[in-house]
Amino acid sequence: MPNTAPIGPTINRRPAVTAATGYPRSTLYKKIEDGLFTRPVKLGARAVGWPSHETAAISAARIAGHTEVEIRALVKTLHANRRKAT
Protein backbone atom coordinates (compact mmCIF):
# COMPACT_ATOMS: atom_id res chain seq x y z
CA MET A 1 0.00 0.00 0.00
CA PRO A 2 1.53 3.39 -0.96
CA ASN A 3 2.24 5.96 1.73
CA THR A 4 -0.41 8.69 1.44
CA ALA A 5 0.85 10.84 4.34
CA PRO A 6 1.55 14.45 3.37
CA ILE A 7 5.18 15.38 2.88
CA GLY A 8 6.30 18.52 4.69
CA PRO A 9 4.02 21.25 5.96
CA THR A 10 0.38 21.21 4.99
CA ILE A 11 -2.10 24.02 4.54
CA ASN A 12 -5.52 23.63 6.12
CA ARG A 13 -8.62 25.34 4.82
CA ARG A 14 -10.89 27.26 7.21
CA PRO A 15 -13.27 24.39 8.07
CA ALA A 16 -10.30 22.30 9.24
CA VAL A 17 -8.90 25.22 11.25
CA THR A 18 -12.24 25.93 12.92
CA ALA A 19 -12.58 22.23 13.73
CA ALA A 20 -9.04 22.05 15.15
CA THR A 21 -9.34 25.20 17.27
CA GLY A 22 -13.01 25.12 18.16
CA TYR A 23 -13.34 28.73 17.00
CA PRO A 24 -16.28 29.53 14.74
CA ARG A 25 -15.52 31.55 11.60
CA SER A 26 -16.32 34.93 13.16
CA THR A 27 -14.14 34.26 16.22
CA LEU A 28 -11.25 33.08 14.07
CA TYR A 29 -11.28 36.31 12.04
CA LYS A 30 -11.66 38.40 15.22
CA LYS A 31 -8.59 36.70 16.67
CA ILE A 32 -6.69 37.47 13.45
CA GLU A 33 -7.76 41.12 13.74
CA ASP A 34 -6.61 41.17 17.38
CA GLY A 35 -3.22 39.63 16.52
CA LEU A 36 -4.02 36.38 18.33
CA PHE A 37 -4.01 34.14 15.25
CA THR A 38 -1.99 34.14 12.04
CA ARG A 39 -3.32 35.64 8.83
CA PRO A 40 -4.28 33.15 6.16
CA VAL A 41 -2.12 32.33 3.16
CA LYS A 42 -3.64 33.05 -0.25
CA LEU A 43 -4.05 29.89 -2.28
CA GLY A 44 -5.86 31.42 -5.20
CA ALA A 45 -8.24 34.20 -6.16
CA ARG A 46 -10.90 33.04 -3.69
CA ALA A 47 -9.13 30.51 -1.50
CA VAL A 48 -7.07 30.83 1.67
CA GLY A 49 -5.62 28.44 4.22
CA TRP A 50 -3.38 28.27 7.27
CA PRO A 51 -0.13 26.33 7.63
CA SER A 52 -0.89 23.41 9.95
CA HIS A 53 2.22 23.98 12.06
CA GLU A 54 1.07 27.54 12.86
CA THR A 55 -2.36 26.35 13.99
CA ALA A 56 -0.69 23.67 16.12
CA ALA A 57 1.75 26.15 17.68
CA ILE A 58 -1.01 28.59 18.64
CA SER A 59 -3.16 25.78 20.06
CA ALA A 60 -0.20 24.47 22.08
CA ALA A 61 0.42 27.96 23.47
CA ARG A 62 -3.23 28.25 24.52
CA ILE A 63 -3.14 24.82 26.15
CA ALA A 64 0.07 25.78 27.98
CA GLY A 65 -1.72 28.81 29.40
CA HIS A 66 0.24 31.50 27.61
CA THR A 67 -1.07 35.04 27.95
CA GLU A 68 -2.47 37.03 25.05
CA VAL A 69 0.73 39.10 25.04
CA GLU A 70 2.78 35.91 24.63
CA ILE A 71 0.47 34.61 21.90
CA ARG A 72 0.71 37.91 20.00
CA ALA A 73 4.51 37.57 20.14
CA LEU A 74 4.20 34.00 18.85
CA VAL A 75 1.97 35.14 15.98
CA LYS A 76 4.53 37.84 15.05
CA THR A 77 7.29 35.22 15.08
CA LEU A 78 5.25 32.87 12.90
CA HIS A 79 4.60 35.68 10.39
CA ALA A 80 8.30 36.59 10.39
CA ASN A 81 9.21 32.96 9.73
CA ARG A 82 6.94 32.97 6.67
CA ARG A 83 8.94 35.82 5.21
CA LYS A 84 12.22 34.00 5.90
CA ALA A 85 10.95 30.91 4.07
CA THR A 86 10.45 32.78 0.81
C-alpha positions as CSV (number, residue, x, y, z in Angstrom):
1,M,0.0,0.0,0.0
2,P,1.5,3.4,-1.0
3,N,2.2,6.0,1.7
4,T,-0.4,8.7,1.4
5,A,0.8,10.8,4.3
6,P,1.5,14.4,3.4
7,I,5.2,15.4,2.9
8,G,6.3,18.5,4.7
9,P,4.0,21.3,6.0
10,T,0.4,21.2,5.0
11,I,-2.1,24.0,4.5
12,N,-5.5,23.6,6.1
13,R,-8.6,25.3,4.8
14,R,-10.9,27.3,7.2
15,P,-13.3,24.4,8.1
16,A,-10.3,22.3,9.2
17,V,-8.9,25.2,11.2
18,T,-12.2,25.9,12.9
19,A,-12.6,22.2,13.7
20,A,-9.0,22.0,15.2
21,T,-9.3,25.2,17.3
22,G,-13.0,25.1,18.2
23,Y,-13.3,28.7,17.0
24,P,-16.3,29.5,14.7
25,R,-15.5,31.5,11.6
26,S,-16.3,34.9,13.2
27,T,-14.1,34.3,16.2
28,L,-11.2,33.1,14.1
29,Y,-11.3,36.3,12.0
30,K,-11.7,38.4,15.2
31,K,-8.6,36.7,16.7
32,I,-6.7,37.5,13.4
33,E,-7.8,41.1,13.7
34,D,-6.6,41.2,17.4
35,G,-3.2,39.6,16.5
36,L,-4.0,36.4,18.3
37,F,-4.0,34.1,15.2
38,T,-2.0,34.1,12.0
39,R,-3.3,35.6,8.8
40,P,-4.3,33.1,6.2
41,V,-2.1,32.3,3.2
42,K,-3.6,33.1,-0.3
43,L,-4.0,29.9,-2.3
44,G,-5.9,31.4,-5.2
45,A,-8.2,34.2,-6.2
46,R,-10.9,33.0,-3.7
47,A,-9.1,30.5,-1.5
48,V,-7.1,30.8,1.7
49,G,-5.6,28.4,4.2
50,W,-3.4,28.3,7.3
51,P,-0.1,26.3,7.6
52,S,-0.9,23.4,10.0
53,H,2.2,24.0,12.1
54,E,1.1,27.5,12.9
55,T,-2.4,26.4,14.0
56,A,-0.7,23.7,16.1
57,A,1.8,26.2,17.7
58,I,-1.0,28.6,18.6
59,S,-3.2,25.8,20.1
60,A,-0.2,24.5,22.1
61,A,0.4,28.0,23.5
62,R,-3.2,28.2,24.5
63,I,-3.1,24.8,26.2
64,A,0.1,25.8,28.0
65,G,-1.7,28.8,29.4
66,H,0.2,31.5,27.6
67,T,-1.1,35.0,28.0
68,E,-2.5,37.0,25.0
69,V,0.7,39.1,25.0
70,E,2.8,35.9,24.6
71,I,0.5,34.6,21.9
72,R,0.7,37.9,20.0
73,A,4.5,37.6,20.1
74,L,4.2,34.0,18.9
75,V,2.0,35.1,16.0
76,K,4.5,37.8,15.1
77,T,7.3,35.2,15.1
78,L,5.2,32.9,12.9
79,H,4.6,35.7,10.4
80,A,8.3,36.6,10.4
81,N,9.2,33.0,9.7
82,R,6.9,33.0,6.7
83,R,8.9,35.8,5.2
84,K,12.2,34.0,5.9
85,A,10.9,30.9,4.1
86,T,10.5,32.8,0.8
